[in-house]
């Protein structure tokens, strides 16, 4: 009966998560997983105290055998972009955004998680965790774009079209609304085994489901592999406004927990790159005909306990965005497409992308137990955001500019042995500013418009609640 009850609960949370748009804070990874972990800005890998800790390190299953977690967060990312006036203003084949000054719509999201761990014997345990991590969501309503639809040598005049990327020209809504949705759900099955009194290894298999949609980017049709390979006679069908598409994939994670003594603990985990199926409805947008794998990540954590009631945590995480072509390829690759290299067009094997770089995040967190029933947390993390200044224009779709997080949290123990936890995160506003791209290389030889600048910025907050029981 207990197994059936847990199964029904996992099914209900799965349904909720897969219908919830998600956002994230370190690129498109979250700043932490689990309410206690988030209360310390993602620090505390070497101090696993709840079942959801297995999502950070599968070796945590043994220490948390017999525990279960259920949590939900309210997340609000506040996104903004601004484009200046341009002397080119669509002339000579240039593509000019605005000038616009817009805030993205849809700013509140609910994101659940759950996990459980079960003892096999006194040296081993298994675990299940389900959570959302990563995601992008933007909705830019209004604004304009100015460009020459048939190039500088064609008969059509320069046009000013509704929408950030001129989507109104392509029947993409009255105001050419632009943006993306990316939703990701992870299901992990883990196993941990103690090799000695103070050293545990763990491993997990991970299944992933992604949902993605893009809108308002039909103006890039002339830069797609489909259009270029046809000699300019076939317009792409899998570029924009095709609703949500699904992809499935898999990967794995390994980790260790080493409790050196009563004062020091050290832990590490490595998540492989997630090999995902292609987004067929957006095969003309993403590199490799709709490829969108999830990058590998590595975490290391050190915990120091100067006394039994205080723990200080120092963690570092590296996310290999640079290994994923659809994320890392610079958008200016498409200028080789104009020159005849169709592999560099949108959708091609070397197609333009968001230009993201690898990201390394440093985290510090403290936990203090003021009594047997109250535990307090605080944390701070910093990582240089992944968007180069010359990639700002295309990243209006995904303005992942956050670098600094401040967090607090607490846990209240109950007489039954169960507990409530809360965490609050504020991500400080950060702006990235750079030159506009898509000045026509056939006339200027330069993919950038030095007369126009575009800036993207964002700040965020998140409030998360969790209930843990045995």
Backbone torsions as a table, in degrees:
resi	resn	phi	psi	omega
1	UNK	NA	-41.2	-179.5
2	UNK	-64.0	-40.8	179.3
3	UNK	-64.0	-41.0	178.6
4	UNK	-63.4	-39.5	179.8
5	UNK	-64.3	-44.0	178.1
6	UNK	-64.7	-38.6	179.3
7	UNK	-61.9	-45.0	178.5
8	UNK	-62.5	-38.2	-180.0
9	UNK	-66.5	-43.3	176.6
10	UNK	-60.3	-41.4	-179.8
11	UNK	-62.5	-42.7	-179.9
12	UNK	-64.1	-43.5	-179.7
13	UNK	-67.9	-37.4	177.1
14	UNK	-57.9	-46.9	179.8
15	UNK	-60.4	-43.9	-179.7
16	UNK	-64.2	-45.2	-176.1
17	UNK	-65.8	-38.9	-177.0
18	UNK	-76.6	-2.8	174.0
19	UNK	-114.0	14.4	-177.1
20	UNK	-116.0	119.1	174.4
21	UNK	-63.2	137.1	-177.0
22	UNK	-114.9	157.3	172.3
23	UNK	-135.7	166.5	-178.6
24	UNK	-144.7	179.4	-165.0
25	UNK	-128.3	-24.3	173.4
26	UNK	-108.1	88.7	-166.5
27	UNK	67.4	-118.2	170.2
28	UNK	-119.3	27.7	166.6
29	UNK	-100.8	151.1	177.8
30	UNK	-74.8	160.8	179.8
31	UNK	-75.3	-14.9	177.0
32	UNK	-170.0	170.7	176.0
33	UNK	-129.0	120.3	-176.8
34	UNK	99.0	146.5	-173.1
35	UNK	-66.2	-40.9	178.5
36	UNK	-66.5	-43.6	178.7
37	UNK	-62.0	-42.1	179.9
38	UNK	-68.5	-29.2	177.0
39	UNK	-64.0	-17.0	177.2
40	UNK	-116.3	29.5	176.0
41	UNK	59.6	29.4	179.9
42	UNK	90.3	-1.3	175.4
43	UNK	-80.3	166.6	178.0
44	UNK	103.4	21.1	177.6
45	UNK	-57.0	-36.3	-177.2
46	UNK	-86.2	5.8	-179.0
47	UNK	-129.9	64.9	-177.3
48	UNK	-76.1	121.6	-175.2
49	UNK	-125.9	2.0	178.7
50	UNK	-145.4	168.6	-173.0
51	UNK	-65.0	-35.0	-178.2
52	UNK	-68.2	-10.4	175.3
53	UNK	-58.1	-23.2	179.8
54	UNK	-66.1	-20.3	176.4
55	UNK	-73.3	-21.0	173.2
56	UNK	-89.9	-35.4	-176.7
57	UNK	-155.4	112.6	-178.3
58	UNK	-62.4	-18.7	177.2
59	UNK	-66.8	-14.7	-179.0
60	UNK	-72.7	-8.8	-175.6
61	UNK	-61.7	-39.7	-175.2
62	UNK	-66.5	-42.8	-179.2
63	UNK	-68.8	-19.3	-176.0
64	UNK	-117.6	18.9	179.1
65	UNK	-58.6	134.7	-178.2
66	UNK	90.1	3.6	180.0
67	UNK	-109.1	152.4	177.8
68	UNK	-137.8	147.6	179.6
69	UNK	-132.5	145.9	172.4
70	UNK	-142.6	125.6	-176.8
71	UNK	-145.3	162.9	176.2
72	UNK	-150.1	143.0	179.4
73	UNK	-120.1	152.9	169.1
74	UNK	-107.5	119.3	-170.8
75	UNK	-121.2	135.7	-179.0
76	UNK	-135.3	104.0	173.0
77	UNK	-95.4	126.4	-178.4
78	UNK	-108.0	109.2	-170.4
79	UNK	-114.5	145.8	-174.7
80	UNK	-149.6	145.7	168.8
81	UNK	-140.4	156.0	-179.8
82	UNK	-143.4	134.5	176.5
83	UNK	-121.7	138.7	-178.3
84	UNK	-84.3	175.6	172.5
85	UNK	-69.8	156.6	-178.0
86	UNK	-130.2	136.4	175.4
87	UNK	-68.6	-30.5	178.7
88	UNK	-68.6	-48.2	174.6
89	UNK	46.2	48.9	176.6
90	UNK	82.6	-5.6	-178.3
91	UNK	-76.2	152.5	174.2
92	UNK	63.8	23.7	179.4
93	UNK	91.6	-0.2	179.5
94	UNK	-68.2	153.3	175.6
95	UNK	-115.0	112.1	-172.8
96	UNK	-114.8	126.6	176.8
97	UNK	-92.8	119.5	174.3
98	UNK	77.6	-144.3	18.9
99	UNK	-68.1	132.7	-179.7
100	UNK	-124.7	157.5	175.4
101	UNK	-147.2	94.3	-168.4
102	UNK	-128.1	150.3	169.5
103	UNK	-109.6	138.4	177.5
104	UNK	-71.9	145.6	177.5
105	UNK	-89.2	177.2	179.8
106	UNK	59.6	83.7	-171.2
107	UNK	-112.8	7.1	-178.9
108	UNK	-132.1	130.7	-178.0
109	UNK	-138.2	151.9	178.0
110	UNK	-115.7	126.8	-172.4
111	UNK	-129.1	112.3	-179.0
112	UNK	-93.2	164.5	170.3
113	UNK	-150.6	159.1	173.5
114	UNK	-158.0	156.7	-179.1
115	UNK	-162.0	159.4	174.4
116	UNK	-152.4	153.2	178.1
117	UNK	-135.2	141.8	-175.2
118	UNK	-131.9	135.6	179.1
119	UNK	-76.6	134.9	172.1
120	UNK	-93.2	-50.9	170.7
121	UNK	-152.1	-171.3	-174.1
122	UNK	-71.9	-4.4	179.1
123	UNK	-119.4	1.4	-176.7
124	UNK	-150.8	156.6	-179.9
125	UNK	-155.7	160.7	174.6
126	UNK	-126.8	163.5	-172.7
127	UNK	-149.0	158.5	172.9
128	UNK	-134.1	135.2	177.1
129	UNK	-138.2	139.9	177.4
130	UNK	-132.9	128.5	-174.6
131	UNK	-162.4	162.2	171.0
132	UNK	-100.3	139.1	174.4
133	UNK	-148.8	131.3	-177.9
134	UNK	89.7	170.2	177.1
135	UNK	134.8	151.1	177.1
136	UNK	-136.5	141.7	175.1
137	UNK	-149.8	122.2	173.3
138	UNK	-138.4	151.3	175.7
139	UNK	-146.4	100.3	-178.4
140	UNK	-100.1	106.8	-179.6
141	UNK	-99.7	131.6	-179.9
142	UNK	90.8	-160.9	-176.4
143	UNK	78.6	173.8	179.2
144	UNK	-141.9	163.2	170.8
145	UNK	-135.9	144.6	-179.0
146	UNK	-121.1	126.9	-179.9
147	UNK	-162.7	169.1	178.5
148	UNK	-102.0	107.5	-171.0
149	UNK	-63.2	-24.8	179.7
150	UNK	-116.8	21.0	174.7
151	UNK	83.8	170.0	-173.5
152	UNK	-67.8	-19.3	-177.4
153	UNK	-98.1	-3.8	-177.0
154	UNK	-86.6	168.7	-177.0
155	UNK	-78.7	-22.0	-175.7
156	UNK	-69.0	143.8	179.6
157	UNK	-79.0	167.0	172.5
158	UNK	-63.3	138.0	-174.9
159	UNK	-124.9	144.3	171.0
160	UNK	-109.3	118.6	-169.1
161	UNK	-120.3	143.6	176.2
162	UNK	-61.6	145.4	175.5
163	UNK	108.4	147.6	179.3
164	UNK	-53.4	-43.4	178.4
165	UNK	-110.9	23.9	177.6
166	UNK	70.1	28.6	-177.4
167	UNK	-63.7	-20.8	-180.0
168	UNK	-61.5	-25.8	178.7
169	UNK	-67.8	-22.5	-172.8
170	UNK	-109.2	24.1	177.6
171	UNK	67.9	25.9	-175.8
172	UNK	-97.5	58.2	179.9
173	UNK	88.8	157.6	-177.3
174	UNK	-61.5	-36.0	-178.3
175	UNK	-107.8	12.6	176.5
176	UNK	61.8	34.7	-177.1
177	UNK	-46.8	130.9	-178.6
178	UNK	-117.8	153.6	175.9
179	UNK	155.6	179.4	179.0
180	UNK	-137.1	156.3	167.1
181	UNK	-125.4	132.1	171.2
182	UNK	-133.7	122.6	179.1
183	UNK	-121.7	134.5	-178.8
184	UNK	-133.0	138.3	176.1
185	UNK	-131.1	135.7	-177.3
186	UNK	-118.6	134.4	173.7
187	UNK	-124.1	118.4	-175.4
188	UNK	-115.9	136.7	171.7
189	UNK	-117.1	115.4	-172.8
190	UNK	-119.3	160.6	177.3
191	UNK	-140.0	135.8	178.5
192	UNK	-129.9	143.6	178.9
193	UNK	-141.9	134.8	178.1
194	UNK	-81.5	129.1	177.4
195	UNK	-98.0	-14.8	176.4
196	UNK	-159.8	-175.2	-178.8
197	UNK	-65.6	-21.8	-174.7
198	UNK	-131.0	12.4	-177.7
199	UNK	-135.4	125.9	-178.0
200	UNK	-129.2	137.7	173.6
201	UNK	-109.3	150.9	178.2
202	UNK	-145.0	156.0	176.3
203	UNK	-149.0	152.4	179.0
204	UNK	-144.5	151.2	169.9
205	UNK	-100.2	138.3	-173.4
206	UNK	-124.6	126.5	170.7
207	UNK	-106.2	141.5	-174.7
208	UNK	-131.8	142.9	170.5
209	UNK	-127.2	134.2	177.3
210	UNK	-121.3	144.4	168.5
211	UNK	-122.8	138.0	-178.3
212	UNK	-143.3	144.5	169.6
213	UNK	-146.4	151.8	175.3
214	UNK	-134.0	146.6	179.8
215	UNK	-140.0	150.9	171.0
216	UNK	74.7	21.3	-179.4
217	UNK	-116.5	20.5	-178.5
218	UNK	-64.0	-18.3	179.5
219	UNK	-65.3	-16.0	179.7
220	UNK	-87.0	10.3	-177.2
221	UNK	-56.0	-37.5	-178.3
222	UNK	-70.3	-10.1	179.0
223	UNK	-105.5	14.9	-179.2
224	UNK	-94.6	155.8	178.6
225	UNK	-64.0	-37.6	179.2
226	UNK	-58.4	-47.2	-177.9
227	UNK	-68.0	-46.0	-176.7
228	UNK	-66.7	-42.2	-177.9
229	UNK	-66.8	-23.5	179.8
230	UNK	-88.4	1.1	-176.8
231	UNK	74.7	22.3	178.2
232	UNK	84.5	21.2	-178.0
233	UNK	-109.0	-18.2	-176.8
234	UNK	-117.7	120.7	177.5
235	UNK	-85.9	144.9	-176.6
236	UNK	-70.3	141.7	177.2
237	UNK	-99.8	-14.6	-173.3
238	UNK	-117.8	51.3	-177.2
239	UNK	-115.4	-45.6	-169.2
240	UNK	-151.4	151.9	172.0
241	UNK	55.9	44.4	177.6
242	UNK	-108.6	15.5	-178.5
243	UNK	72.8	-170.3	-178.3
244	UNK	-80.6	141.0	173.9
245	UNK	-120.1	150.4	-178.6
246	UNK	-106.5	149.7	166.5
247	UNK	-143.2	148.8	-179.4
248	UNK	-122.1	152.0	179.6
249	UNK	-161.7	-174.0	-174.7
250	UNK	-153.5	164.1	176.1
251	UNK	-172.0	-162.7	-178.7
252	UNK	-151.9	169.3	-179.8
253	UNK	-145.5	140.4	173.2
254	UNK	-127.6	154.3	-179.8
255	UNK	-162.2	167.7	176.4
256	UNK	-140.4	154.4	173.9
257	UNK	-129.1	121.0	-177.0
258	UNK	-124.6	105.6	177.2
259	UNK	-91.2	96.5	-172.3
260	UNK	-64.7	-44.5	177.4
261	UNK	-162.4	-165.5	-177.2
262	UNK	-68.3	-20.7	-176.0
263	UNK	-101.6	-28.9	-173.3
264	UNK	-123.5	140.0	172.7
265	UNK	-140.5	146.9	-177.4
266	UNK	-134.5	139.0	-178.3
267	UNK	-145.3	157.4	177.1
268	UNK	-153.6	152.5	175.6
269	UNK	-148.3	153.0	178.5
270	UNK	-135.0	123.9	175.0
271	UNK	-104.7	127.6	-178.9
272	UNK	-70.2	166.1	170.1
273	UNK	-63.5	135.2	178.4
274	UNK	-86.5	117.1	179.9
275	UNK	-82.9	109.3	-172.9
276	UNK	-107.3	149.6	170.0
277	UNK	-67.0	168.0	-175.0
278	UNK	-87.0	151.0	170.9
279	UNK	-84.6	92.7	-175.2
280	UNK	-63.4	-34.0	-179.9
281	UNK	-70.6	-11.5	179.7
282	UNK	-129.1	35.2	179.9
283	UNK	-71.0	-15.4	175.7
284	UNK	-93.1	1.6	179.9
285	UNK	-108.3	-53.4	-175.7
286	UNK	-87.3	148.2	176.6
287	UNK	-57.3	155.4	179.2
288	UNK	58.7	39.2	172.7
289	UNK	57.6	47.2	175.7
290	UNK	99.9	14.4	179.4
291	UNK	-71.2	139.4	176.1
292	UNK	-155.2	68.3	176.3
293	UNK	-69.2	162.9	179.0
294	UNK	-103.6	129.4	-172.1
295	UNK	-69.7	156.4	174.1
296	UNK	-69.9	156.5	178.8
297	UNK	-147.4	146.0	177.2
298	UNK	-128.8	141.0	179.9
299	UNK	-130.1	142.9	172.8
300	UNK	-133.3	141.7	-179.1
301	UNK	-143.7	143.1	177.2
302	UNK	-127.1	130.5	176.6
303	UNK	-115.5	134.4	177.1
304	UNK	-123.3	125.6	178.9
305	UNK	-112.9	95.9	178.7
306	UNK	-65.9	-26.9	173.3
307	UNK	-151.1	166.8	-173.5
308	UNK	-60.0	-23.5	-176.9
309	UNK	-95.2	-4.3	-174.8
310	UNK	-129.1	134.2	176.4
311	UNK	-132.7	131.6	177.8
312	UNK	-113.9	130.9	-173.5
313	UNK	-121.5	138.9	179.0
314	UNK	-132.6	114.8	-174.7
315	UNK	-128.3	157.4	173.8
316	UNK	-140.9	142.8	179.9
317	UNK	-135.8	137.8	175.4
318	UNK	-122.3	131.2	-179.2
319	UNK	-117.3	124.0	-171.2
320	UNK	-90.9	62.3	177.4
321	UNK	-59.2	-31.4	-176.2
322	UNK	-65.4	-11.1	-179.7
323	UNK	-90.0	-5.9	-175.7
324	UNK	-108.6	111.2	-171.5
325	UNK	-56.9	-44.5	-176.1
326	UNK	-67.0	-21.0	177.8
327	UNK	-95.5	-39.4	-169.4
328	UNK	-93.1	-27.0	-177.6
329	UNK	-61.0	134.4	177.2
330	UNK	-68.5	145.6	-178.4
331	UNK	-65.2	-25.2	-179.2
332	UNK	-68.9	-6.3	171.6
333	UNK	-54.5	-29.3	-175.8
334	UNK	-67.7	-12.8	177.1
335	UNK	-72.4	-25.7	170.7
336	UNK	-69.1	-27.0	175.6
337	UNK	-61.9	-44.4	177.4
338	UNK	-60.5	-32.3	179.8
339	UNK	-81.9	-0.3	175.4
340	UNK	112.7	-6.4	178.8
341	UNK	-87.9	93.3	-174.2
342	UNK	-67.4	-21.3	178.6
343	UNK	-66.5	-20.2	-178.9
344	UNK	-92.6	-1.9	177.4
345	UNK	-71.8	163.2	170.1
346	UNK	-54.9	131.0	-177.8
347	UNK	91.7	-17.0	-179.6
348	UNK	-76.1	171.7	-177.5
349	UNK	-64.3	-24.3	176.3
350	UNK	-122.0	33.1	-173.8
351	UNK	-65.8	158.0	179.8
352	UNK	-62.3	148.6	179.4
353	UNK	-140.1	-148.4	-175.7
354	UNK	-91.2	-11.0	176.9
355	UNK	73.6	20.4	-176.3
356	UNK	-70.4	147.7	175.8
357	UNK	-105.7	164.4	174.8
358	UNK	-56.6	154.4	-178.4
359	UNK	-129.6	131.0	174.8
360	UNK	-117.5	127.9	-175.4
361	UNK	-118.6	132.4	177.7
362	UNK	-108.1	133.2	-172.1
363	UNK	-131.9	139.3	172.4
364	UNK	-130.1	141.3	-179.4
365	UNK	-151.5	148.6	179.3
366	UNK	-126.5	144.7	176.0
367	UNK	-131.5	131.1	-177.4
368	UNK	-132.5	125.6	177.0
369	UNK	-95.6	109.5	-178.2
370	UNK	-83.6	-17.9	177.6
371	UNK	-160.4	-176.8	179.1
372	UNK	-67.9	-19.3	-175.3
373	UNK	-116.3	-6.9	-177.8
374	UNK	-124.8	128.0	176.9
375	UNK	-129.7	132.7	-175.9
376	UNK	-114.7	148.9	-177.8
377	UNK	-139.1	153.2	173.4
378	UNK	-153.5	153.0	-179.1
379	UNK	-160.2	165.6	176.9
380	UNK	-148.2	139.5	175.5
381	UNK	-136.4	153.2	177.7
382	UNK	-143.5	136.9	172.9
383	UNK	-153.5	134.8	178.6
384	UNK	-63.8	124.9	-177.2
385	UNK	-61.0	155.6	-166.4
386	UNK	-89.1	0.7	-171.5
387	UNK	-98.2	116.0	175.1
388	UNK	-66.8	156.8	-176.9
389	UNK	-61.4	-31.4	-177.9
390	UNK	-87.7	12.8	177.4
391	UNK	-117.7	15.4	-172.3
392	UNK	-66.4	-39.9	-170.3
393	UNK	-58.6	-48.5	-179.5
394	UNK	-73.5	-25.7	-179.1
395	UNK	-79.8	3.3	165.7
396	UNK	-55.3	-32.6	177.3
397	UNK	-65.8	-30.0	-174.4
398	UNK	-144.5	72.8	-173.2
399	UNK	-78.9	71.8	-176.5
400	UNK	-84.4	69.7	-170.8
401	UNK	-96.4	-2.9	-173.1
402	UNK	-65.2	138.8	176.6
403	UNK	-125.4	-32.7	-171.8
404	UNK	-123.5	133.6	177.5
405	UNK	-123.5	137.1	170.3
406	UNK	-116.9	132.7	-175.9
407	UNK	-138.1	152.6	170.8
408	UNK	-140.5	163.8	178.0
409	UNK	-175.6	172.2	176.5
410	UNK	-156.0	162.9	172.6
411	UNK	-128.4	133.9	177.0
412	UNK	-113.8	115.8	178.5
413	UNK	-78.4	146.7	179.4
414	UNK	-109.8	155.8	179.7
415	UNK	-56.3	-28.3	-179.5
416	UNK	-71.7	-11.7	-173.8
417	UNK	96.6	-9.8	173.8
418	UNK	-80.2	176.3	-175.8
419	UNK	-156.3	153.1	171.2
420	UNK	-110.2	140.8	176.5
421	UNK	-130.2	150.7	177.3
422	UNK	-139.5	144.0	172.0
423	UNK	-138.9	150.5	176.3
424	UNK	-132.4	133.8	179.1
425	UNK	-124.3	136.4	168.9
426	UNK	-124.3	121.6	177.2
427	UNK	-100.6	119.2	-173.9
428	UNK	-68.7	145.1	-177.6
429	UNK	-60.4	137.2	176.7
430	UNK	-141.5	137.8	-175.6
431	UNK	-117.4	141.3	171.8
432	UNK	-121.9	129.8	-175.8
433	UNK	-129.0	137.6	-179.4
434	UNK	-160.6	178.3	-179.1
435	UNK	-75.4	153.4	175.1
436	UNK	-69.4	147.9	173.1
437	UNK	-106.2	177.9	-179.4
438	UNK	73.2	34.6	158.2
439	UNK	-77.6	136.5	-171.1
440	UNK	-66.4	118.1	-178.7
441	UNK	-69.8	-17.9	-179.8
442	UNK	-72.1	-21.3	-179.6
443	UNK	-111.7	-29.5	-175.9
444	UNK	-112.1	-20.1	-176.2
445	UNK	68.5	11.8	-176.0
446	UNK	-134.0	121.5	-179.1
447	UNK	-74.0	-4.2	-177.4
448	UNK	-111.9	147.1	174.0
449	UNK	-101.7	99.3	-175.4
450	UNK	-70.6	-10.0	-179.3
451	UNK	-89.2	-6.9	178.5
452	UNK	-126.4	138.2	175.0
453	UNK	-117.3	148.5	177.1
454	UNK	-128.9	135.5	176.7
455	UNK	-124.5	142.5	174.2
456	UNK	-124.9	141.9	178.0
457	UNK	-151.4	162.9	-175.6
458	UNK	-159.9	146.1	162.3
459	UNK	-133.8	163.5	-171.9
460	UNK	-147.0	157.7	165.3
461	UNK	-142.7	155.0	179.7
462	UNK	-147.1	135.8	174.1
463	UNK	-121.0	123.7	-176.1
464	UNK	-126.4	138.2	175.5
465	UNK	-118.3	146.8	176.0
466	UNK	-147.0	149.6	175.1
467	UNK	-121.3	128.0	178.3
468	UNK	-116.5	138.4	-179.0
469	UNK	-144.1	166.5	180.0
470	UNK	-115.8	NA	NA
